[in-house]
Amino acid sequence: MAGRQRQRQRQSRRRAAGRVLLPALLLGLCCRAAPERVRYAIPEELGRGSLVGPLARDLGLSPADLPARQLRLSAEKQYFGVSGETGNLYVSERLDREEMCGEAASCSLSFEALVQNPLNVFHVEVVIQDINDNAPRFLRDSFQLEINEFTSPGTRFALGTAEDADVGSNSLQGYELEANGYFAVEVKESQDGSKFAELVLRRALDRESEQSLRLVLTALDGGEPPRSGTAQLCINVTDANDNPPVFAQDRYRASLREDAPPGSMVLNVSASDADAGTNARITYGFGETPAKVLQKFVVDAESGTITLQEALDFEDTRGYTLLVEARDGGGLVAHCEVEVEVLDVNDNAPEVTLTSVSSPVPEDAPAGTVVALVKVRDRDSGENGQVSCELSGEAPLSIVASSGGSYKVVTASALDREQAPEHRVAVVARDRGSPALSSRAALVLEVSDVNDNAPVFEEAAYSAYVAENNAAGAPVLRVRARDADAGANGRVSYWLAGGSAGAAPYVSVEARSGAVYAQRSFDYEQCREFAVAVRAQDGGAPARSSTATVRVFVLDRNDNAPRVLWPAAGAGAGAGAGAGAGAAPAAAPFEVVPRSAEAGYLVAKVVAVDADAGRNAWLSYELVQAPEPALFRVGLHSGEVRTARAVSERDAAKQRLVAVVKDHGQPALSATATLHVVLAESLQEALPELSERAAGADSPAELQFYLVLALALLSALFLLSVALAVLARVRRAGPPAVLRCLGAQRFSVAGAAFPADFCEGTLPYSYNLCVAPGRAVAEGAWLPPPPPSLAAEELLGAEPCGKRSPTSSAGAGEPPADAEAPQVCKPAQSLPLRLS
């Protein structure tokens, strides 16, 4: 019998579950169309792992999107779980509707489903439907009643209420009483919807025939199959007390603020009894009342004053129903109901929860990017539970209300990590109570770097001054560029990116430090300044760069001694510029000065140049050696050698002058020039002096040089003769003028000779004199004065042997294009003569 009953109960449960699941599935399908909110309905007590619904599909997510979107749930207690593979929603904890929602008519669980990439939130609500899993239960197993035998039929006795944790049709529906001849039970419903039992006397009692009754009271719910609970009624029939107490009101109402302190009076109930004596003495107490109500209130047995003995909480219980009874001395009892309404007080501050924070966020994130999700809840009701959110703090963020008490923190404008690497704000939630309560939660948002800044040089153009002759690898200067970005985006490297022509080989730049080094030694005389472009580039992707110009100025050093252009260094003595040890020096130039020359007569001009610049190239001239120091002087800056006084007969015919040319560098460098002067009125008068000097000037080295030179000339003449002979046979015409000039015999006499040619002079102009024998000369002697025709043609420059040399000023200046000045014929009064 019992097994068959259990089988029927299982089948009934399956049919009930089927009836519950079908509306749940239909409700889930209907809720798919709602944006950002999904609703399911399931019966309670489903086993762990039971399917709730296809959450991912209802959110518009395909299974392929699940790994990237990272679907997860956000709730205070995880009653449900979501499959990472299929996206289905499953039950993960036991669902007991009575435990979660108590006596509430409807029960649902709300939570958020979060997805990433992009971040979004969806609100999910699961309605928990009641099943008949709780039987009605009386607060006591037995009730003791004492009823006077004189009690009139129709008298009612309150038996209290049975509790059934289920709701709706599964809750308590009625009471049944064991069959008897005296009593019946009626079901009464209070204003709050609860059903309590009243025992009704149908027939007068007779204590003499029956002193007590024992009956079974049954409470039934409306489930399928129904559940029931029982209690024993023990009725004792007492002697006559025919007037029961009567309350002034059947129902009392009172309201009490939830912050009322313990000891506060709720109200005072009163009852009267028409009897006298002990039968009229009334005492008050609580009837069948739940234990949690008895913990909150107490009634004075004598006065009927109900007092609060424990603090109230509107969020826990919003109202209480008290069953107060008045009992007289004869045992008669009257009942009344006291309804206590708890008034809400703004005693709960809003609760702020950061459900998700996307930190760090890139600084190039567009305005409106969701960076955090905020959940706000206030347990108060009415205006006390209405909450508004705002952000406190200076940051380019704003907060936007979402559904279900959720908020989104979004970027209000562009972010800039270089100005603010992080933003600290407080999410402030404030209710509308009086006084208003608020709470806050700190939100720290880090900003990640993006390569949006190019390196910036400290200077747009750099200048460096380097003295010439520097060592290779010497530092020139250091350039520095700063990048406001961080990490690799702010790591700067340097290299050369062009510059003036030929400047790249001069310097190099170190990639990390920006130090510019000289690649080789600089020479001011070759390059006085140059510019290079240095590029600074960061390590971002794509990289950003900027360019600065580095201009290097080479400073001059006194590293070049003056160079004497006239008289030539090979013809005289020069500082460090003499001929080699084995070479024969060329004949020294001579200047002829007439003995009639007055003071200030221009003898010659020393021409020198210095490759340096500035003070290092300022030249000064000084006469350091002369047989007659008082006879000649040299211009300090011009280099002109002039007579300091008139030439006298006592002055030696030959004068050797040595002038030093010195620059103004530190230390000063110098060079010397040697000038030979012959005092004579004419060239013929100066020839003996020149011959004597030439005869005594030969040295063994010079003789050896001349011997080799003579052999070379003879060989050349032999080859030239053979060539002329061949040409004479080939051509009948005479040889050209150049061959006639080459074939002319030079005049040569042992012991004395006329100079074959002279092309060295100290003045800016010079002549070469080419002399051919015009007539036979008998015996070795000096030539007589030349005939007028020779003097006119040869000595007065009728036929030039070369080109005129450009003039050069003494002192600093550029040297002539050709270091050796070409020769042109010049007047006879200043002819250098060379003896051969």
C-alpha positions, 0 to 999 in steps of 0.5 A: 500500500505504501509503495503504491502511494510513493509510486503515485507521488513520483508520477505526479511529480513528473507531471508537475515538472513537465507542466512547469518545464513547458512554460519555462521553455516558452518563456525562454523563447519569448524572452530571446527577443528582449535586448540585453535581458534573457529570462528563463523559468525552471522548477525548484529542486532541479538536480545539479547539471540540469539544463536551464537554457541555451544562454549563448544562442539567446545572446546571439553568440555562436559556439565559435565565438565563445573562446574569444568572447569569454562568456562568464557569469557575475553573481553574488552566489553562483547558483548557475554555471555556463558551459565554455564549449556550448554556452548552455546555462546549467544548474550548479547549486541546489535550488530551494525556492523556500530558502531563497525567497521565503513566503514571496509569491514570486521568486527569481534570481537575477545576474549578469552575463559578461562577454569580452572583446568587446566588453558587454553585459547582459542581464539574465533572470531565472524564475524559480517555480514552486513545487509541492515539496513541503507539507503543512506543519502545525507549530505544536503537535497538540492543542490543549483546550478547556471548554465550559459545559455551558458554552453555547453552540456556535462558540468558536475557538481559534486553533492557530495557523499551520505553516506551509513553505510552498506558495500558490496552489501548493500552499495551505488550502484548508483544515479537516477535523476528525469526525465527532458529535460536538465540534467542527472546524472552519477555515478563516482567511486573514487579510494577509491571505493566511488561513487559520482554523477555528473550532466551532461547537455544534452541540452543547457539551455535557461534562457528566456524559463526556469529560474530555475529547481527543480529536485529530486536526489535519491541515491540507495543501493544494498540491498534486498529490496533496500533502498534509500535517496533523495535530492532536486536539485535547479538549477538557470540559470544565464547569460553567463560566458562561461569559467569555472575555470580549475584546474592544476590537477584533483587529488592531493595527499599529505602525512602528519605525524600523529604528524604534529602540527596544522597549518602545510600546506598540499598542494596548489591547483591552478586553472585558468579561461580564462575569464576576469574581475570578471568572472576570479576571482577565489575563493577556497573552499571545496565542499561536504565534511563530517563534520569530514574532515572539522574539520581537514582541512581548505583551503584559499579562495584566495590562495588555500592553504590547512592547517591542523587545528586539530591534526591527528590520524592514528589509527582513520583515515588513509586517507582523500579525500577532494573535492576542488572547484574553483569558478569564478566571473561568478559562474562557478565552477571546482572541484578537489580531494585532497587525504591526506595520514596520515603516522603512527608515533610510538605514542602509547605504547603497552597496557599490560593486565593481563587477569588471574593470578593463585596465590598462586601456590604450590611450588611443581608445575612442570616446565611449569605450567601456572601461568598467561595469558597476553594480549598485544595490540599496536594500531600502525601499521607496525613495530610500532605495532609489540610487543615483551614481556619479564619478568623483574626481578629475578624469576623462570618464563618465558613468552611464546608467544601464538596466537592473541597477548596473552602470557603465563607466566609459571614456568621455574624451581622448586619453593621453598617457603622457599627461596622466598615466593613470586615472583615479576616481571614486564611484559614488552611489547616493540614495534619495532618503532623508538624510541621504546615504552614500557609499563609494568605491575606488576605481583606478584606471591605468592608461597604456602607451601608444606611439603617438609622440615623435622624439624632440631634440633639445635644440633644432640646430646644434653648433660645435667648435673643434680645433683642427688636428684633433685626434680621430675618435675625439668627441665633438658634442652630444645631441639629445632627443626626448620622447614622451612615450614609454618603453620601446616607444620612448627608446631613442636611437640616433644616426646620420641622415645626410648633410653638406657635401662630403660631410658624412665621412668626417663624423659619426654618431653613437646610436644610443647616447647621441654622442657625435665623434670625429672620424678623422683629424680635421684640417682647417685649410681643407674644410672650415665648416660642415653640417650633418643631419642627425635623425632620432627615431623611437622604437615604436611600430610604426616608428616616429622620428625627427631631425636636427642639424649639427654644424661643426666649425673647424677652428684654425691652429698655427700648423702652417709656416709661412711659405716664401713665393719670392725669392723662390725657396729652391734658389735661396735659404728657406725654413725647412724647405731647402733642397735635398742633401744630394741635389745641387741648388739652383743659382741664387737670384740677383738684384742690380741696384744702381749706385746712384739709387737714393733712399727708398729705392725699391730693391725687391719684394719678398712675397710669402703666403700662410695657409692658416687664417686670422692671426695665424696668417698675419705675416711680418717681415724683418731683415735679420742679416745684411753686410750693411745693416743701415743700407737696406730695410724691409717693410714690416707688413709689405715685405718690400726691400728698399734702400734705407739711405743713398748708396755710396762708393764705399758700399760693397758691390755684393750684398747678401740679405736674409729676411725672416717672415714670421706669422702671429700664431702661438707659437709663431712659425717663420721662414727665411728668404735670401736675396743677393744684391749687386750694386752696379750702374749697369749689367755690364758693370755687374758681370765681373762681380757675378763671374767671380761669385760663380767661379768661387761658388762651385763645390765638388757636389756642384761639379758632380751635378754639372758633369752629369748634366753635361753628359745628359745634354750631350746625349740629347744633342746627339739624338737631336742631331740625328733627328735633324739629319733625318728631317733635313733629308726628308724635307727640302725646306729649312727647319722651323724656327724652333729647331733653329733656336734649338740648334743655336750654339751657346756661348761658352768660354773657359774661366768666364761665361755669359749667363745662358739664361736667367729667370729668377728674380725677386720682383713681381716681373722677370724676363728670361734672356736667351743669347746666341753668338752673333759673331765669332769670339776670339780667346776666352774673355768677357763679351764686349758690350752688346751692339745697339741692335742686340741691346735693343732687341734682346735687352729691351725685351723685344722678344719675350721668353715667357709670360708675366707673373701675377703680382702677390701681396705680402702678408695673408692671402691665397697663393697664386695658382702656379707656385712657380711664376712664369717668366717674361723679359724685363728691363736690363736694370734688374736682371738676375744672371746665371753663369754656366 
